[in-house]
């Protein structure tokens, strides 16, 4: 097959998609919600200054940021969304004050007609944009100033140690005196007010707020805009059209197919001829560390989930005194990224010399040096985050560089970010120098090797946007670059890297022709990136971005799902390849984990991803447990399972030809998958659905409130997660015990006759 056309399409998709991404990035810079020099009353009294707002944002980041509740819907799920919560408290205060002044009773006690009149007055008060460009200030009424001070006083009590809110702090897993300074508590309230003002104030000359009317709030008619509804409908139509086109293409392809790959599998395992080089053997310790990090990450996940029902302790043990929710959630997320990335990095370092048969000079030293660097980054960043949240880093500047940056998945301080970026580029150099001799040979697989190099270099390159903001950068801009890292890594180039690695392994095993693998991977890459790059915008619908982001995000996030809908065929093909020859049984469990990747790609990334992707869906679901459902099913289900599959594949090569005892692997595989599915279906899914209904009926503030989440039936559903978590954890224990057995010898078959070897290998 000619590859030029596919390469051309890939170039068009790449250039066109990033042109759109960068264009709207410029628009975000221009149209972001303004941070005024000061916020004043109409009598000229200064309430907050720009410095208060910016320092408040940094104080929020130091205490954990998005790991303690959420702002604009992005963040953790136990504490409130501070914007929805603050807005509702402000509105209720104003309505009660007006009702008492006019009718002698609080708002809830007056007639519907009187309530309607006050709501119309409130909408005009809140939704009218009073930002004065010439003076660079926001002007508020005296009544609203009272409401602002009232909400500020509430947060002063929440983040302090007021005994009247002790139970509330327990319910939201927030330690007393999480912000010790009274002035710091005033400043974080300033930041929350500005973020809240952005959600409730119309853009200049428009009837939609800076956050596209998010969150839902009936008291000021914050409801889905017409454009949000239109683009949601169009996204579904385009999804159906994309599915139809994909099915048509696949049917046409199968019609022309001559099944040339069937029956080509060699009689013996071709990988047995690969000689293990010193640098390949040096990757073994990476996989031991992966196993250790999985155990720690899952343990932290159990503690973090338990904080939703017992916010100050773990089954009576006051563990929050040492490791509060903000710390355990930060570490849980970060270690998930670290161990998955480490498994992938180690795989790249392992297969580089295996591909070319060439061991570059000092390659082993480079692999060992990179390993030490990764350990320093993991330990150093985690220590900095703990010190920040516990209040041992006082300077906001020091926190930015060494502590907690406050943004999910990239919480680590800037110094650790830079260190990690350098390490990723070093990893790419080590891979490139190992496989370059194979690329220089004009063999048929050079196209796939070229794509492998592109996917590899994209991993460090697209970590670099995480360095694009400073300590005081506007939150809309930070969100833009933050999701470049998270989305383009996970739903972009990690996807490409995964497809290339799996296809390359199968082609090297002789199970599929190199030409077939190459054309399939190139086509898949075009399809993935066609929706995946611009699909980044679906994270930014309500982050202070213009409506164009809403439109493009809705359309292209729908297209992201299209290639996943035929993923079942990929799973079938992988299973079929796994039965091609008796010797392939050596790789049965790595292949099964690759099959699991296909399943979770369809369910976790496809179905549960599209569940929250359309703007109208995300309007009610952002920041609720359906987001957590998608995150767990997609991140661990797809990339975690792939990381384990790659780990086992490399360990199979590194541990020689001796057959494995695989009953423990079988148990682990099914426990991990059943546990993950049970966790989602018994707890995260029903909790998320009930929260969504509450959000639609009452507003986001209520769906995230302790009043709702601590209802009896909601707490029972949260406890139901224990079943899935336990099954899953036992699966992790089985996997790690098997890996330990490879070191001790207990995971090998001993003195097995040759005629029963194949049976035991399965």
HELIX and SHEET records of a PDB file:
HELIX    1   1 UNK A    4  UNK A   31  1                                  28    
HELIX    2   2 UNK A   50  UNK A   62  1                                  13    
HELIX    3   3 UNK A   65  UNK A   67  5                                   3    
HELIX    4   4 UNK A   82  UNK A  103  1                                  22    
HELIX    5   5 UNK A  107  UNK A  109  5                                   3    
HELIX    6   6 UNK A  112  UNK A  127  1                                  16    
HELIX    7   7 UNK A  142  UNK A  159  1                                  18    
HELIX    8   8 UNK A  163  UNK A  165  5                                   3    
HELIX    9   9 UNK A  166  UNK A  171  1                                   6    
HELIX   10  10 UNK A  182  UNK A  200  1                                  19    
HELIX   11  11 UNK A  218  UNK A  220  5                                   3    
HELIX   12  12 UNK A  226  UNK A  256  1                                  31    
HELIX   13  13 UNK A  270  UNK A  273  5                                   4    
HELIX   14  14 UNK A  278  UNK A  282  1                                   5    
HELIX   15  15 UNK A  284  UNK A  306  1                                  23    
HELIX   16  16 UNK A  319  UNK A  321  5                                   3    
HELIX   17  17 UNK A  325  UNK A  356  1                                  32    
HELIX   18  18 UNK A  363  UNK A  389  1                                  27    
HELIX   19  19 UNK A  396  UNK A  402  1                                   7    
HELIX   20  20 UNK A  414  UNK A  440  1                                  27    
HELIX   21  21 UNK A  446  UNK A  461  1                                  16    
HELIX   22  22 UNK A  464  UNK A  467  5                                   4    
HELIX   23  23 UNK A  475  UNK A  488  1                                  14    
HELIX   24  24 UNK A  489  UNK A  493  3                                   5    
HELIX   25  25 UNK A  494  UNK A  508  1                                  15    
HELIX   26  26 UNK A  514  UNK A  532  1                                  19    
HELIX   27  27 UNK A  534  UNK A  539  5                                   6    
HELIX   28  28 UNK A  547  UNK A  562  1                                  16    
HELIX   29  29 UNK A  563  UNK A  566  5                                   4    
HELIX   30  30 UNK A  567  UNK A  577  1                                  11    
HELIX   31  31 UNK A  582  UNK A  587  5                                   6    
HELIX   32  32 UNK A  588  UNK A  600  1                                  13    
HELIX   33  33 UNK A  601  UNK A  607  3                                   7    
HELIX   34  34 UNK A  608  UNK A  613  1                                   6    
HELIX   35  35 UNK A  615  UNK A  621  1                                   7    
HELIX   36  36 UNK A  625  UNK A  634  1                                  10    
HELIX   37  37 UNK A  635  UNK A  640  3                                   6    
HELIX   38  38 UNK A  641  UNK A  654  1                                  14    
HELIX   39  39 UNK A  663  UNK A  679  1                                  17    
HELIX   40  40 UNK A  680  UNK A  684  3                                   5    
HELIX   41  41 UNK A  685  UNK A  697  1                                  13    
HELIX   42  42 UNK A  700  UNK A  703  1                                   4    
HELIX   43  43 UNK A  706  UNK A  709  1                                   4    
HELIX   44  44 UNK A  712  UNK A  719  1                                   8    
HELIX   45  45 UNK A  721  UNK A  744  1                                  24    
HELIX   46  46 UNK A  754  UNK A  761  1                                   8    
SHEET    1   A 4 UNK A  46  UNK A  49  0                                        
SHEET    2   A 4 UNK A  38  UNK A  41 -1                                        
SHEET    3   A 4 UNK A 137  UNK A 140  1                                        
SHEET    4   A 4 UNK A 131  UNK A 132 -1                                        
SHEET    1   B 2 UNK A  70  UNK A  71  0                                        
SHEET    2   B 2 UNK A  74  UNK A  75 -1                                        
END                                                                             
